[in-house]
Amino acid sequence: SMRQCHRMKATRQGWKRPLYLLGKRYFNEAASIAALEADVRMQMRAKEYGTRYSREAGVPKSVDFVQAFMIHVIDEGPVPPVFASEAFIEGEFVKHSSNSG
């Protein structure tokens, strides 16, 4: 399924600066929440495996995945938007994986 990606800005009273996030949601709203939850679980499992691998002696480079979480936006509409989210990474980087392998 195709997803929308949004740059999001989270603020809270007392924070010195906002937190910038990447929010993802599927175009097909009916299957969106379950699919987003599965995406977050998969990314967090990959993070767990990367952490285990990186603890091993003699690994050439450590592996890490960005922390993923769900955001439920409180909205006045009948269906509040839900996003799978992670920290927004500024600048250029090389992505070595995707949901399709």
C-alpha positions as CSV (number, residue, x, y, z in Angstrom):
1,S,0.0,0.0,0.0
2,M,1.1,3.5,-0.6
3,R,1.8,5.9,2.3
4,Q,1.8,9.6,2.8
5,C,4.8,11.1,4.7
6,H,4.5,14.3,6.7
7,R,7.1,16.4,8.5
8,M,5.6,17.1,11.9
9,K,6.5,19.5,14.6
10,A,5.7,18.7,18.3
11,T,5.8,21.5,20.9
12,R,5.1,21.6,24.5
13,Q,5.1,24.4,27.1
14,G,8.5,24.5,28.7
15,W,10.4,22.9,25.8
16,K,13.3,25.0,24.6
17,R,12.8,23.9,21.0
18,P,10.3,21.8,19.0
19,L,10.7,18.2,18.2
20,Y,10.6,17.4,14.5
21,L,9.1,14.1,13.5
22,L,8.3,12.1,10.3
23,G,4.7,10.9,10.3
24,K,3.5,8.2,8.0
25,R,0.0,7.0,7.2
26,Y,-1.6,4.9,4.5
27,F,-3.8,6.3,1.8
28,N,-6.4,3.5,2.5
29,E,-7.7,4.8,5.8
30,A,-9.7,1.6,6.6
31,A,-6.6,-0.6,6.9
32,S,-4.4,2.2,8.1
33,I,-4.2,1.8,11.9
34,A,-3.5,-1.9,11.9
35,A,-0.9,-1.6,9.2
36,L,0.8,1.3,10.9
37,E,0.9,-0.6,14.2
38,A,2.5,-3.6,12.3
39,D,5.0,-1.2,10.8
40,V,6.0,0.2,14.2
41,R,6.3,-3.3,15.7
42,M,8.5,-4.5,12.8
43,Q,10.8,-1.4,13.1
44,M,11.1,-1.9,16.8
45,R,11.9,-5.6,16.4
46,A,14.6,-4.6,13.8
47,K,16.0,-2.1,16.4
48,E,16.1,-4.9,19.0
49,Y,18.0,-7.2,16.6
50,G,20.4,-4.4,15.6
51,T,21.2,-3.7,19.2
52,R,21.9,-7.4,19.9
53,Y,24.1,-7.6,16.8
54,S,26.0,-4.5,17.8
55,R,26.8,-5.9,21.2
56,E,28.6,-8.9,19.7
57,A,32.4,-8.8,19.8
58,G,34.2,-8.1,16.5
59,V,31.3,-6.7,14.5
60,P,32.7,-4.3,11.8
61,K,30.1,-1.6,12.3
62,S,27.2,-1.2,14.7
63,V,23.6,-1.3,13.4
64,D,20.8,0.9,14.7
65,F,17.2,1.7,13.6
66,V,15.3,4.8,14.5
67,Q,12.8,4.5,17.4
68,A,9.3,4.2,16.1
69,F,6.0,5.0,17.8
70,M,2.3,5.8,17.1
71,I,0.8,9.3,17.3
72,H,-2.9,9.7,17.6
73,V,-3.8,13.3,16.7
74,I,-6.6,14.8,18.8
75,D,-8.8,16.3,16.2
76,E,-12.4,17.6,16.0
77,G,-13.1,15.4,13.0
78,P,-15.0,12.2,13.2
79,V,-11.9,10.1,12.6
80,P,-8.7,11.5,14.2
81,P,-5.6,11.0,12.1
82,V,-3.1,8.3,13.3
83,F,0.5,8.3,12.3
84,A,3.5,5.9,12.6
85,S,6.2,8.3,13.6
86,E,9.9,8.5,14.1
87,A,12.5,11.3,14.6
88,F,13.0,13.4,11.5
89,I,16.6,13.0,10.4
90,E,18.0,16.2,9.0
91,G,20.5,16.1,6.1
92,E,21.6,13.3,3.8
93,F,21.9,9.7,4.8
94,V,21.9,6.3,3.1
95,K,18.9,4.1,3.8
96,H,19.9,0.4,3.6
97,S,16.5,-1.2,4.0
98,S,12.8,-0.8,3.0
99,N,9.5,-2.5,3.8
100,S,9.9,-4.5,0.5
101,G,13.3,-5.9,1.3
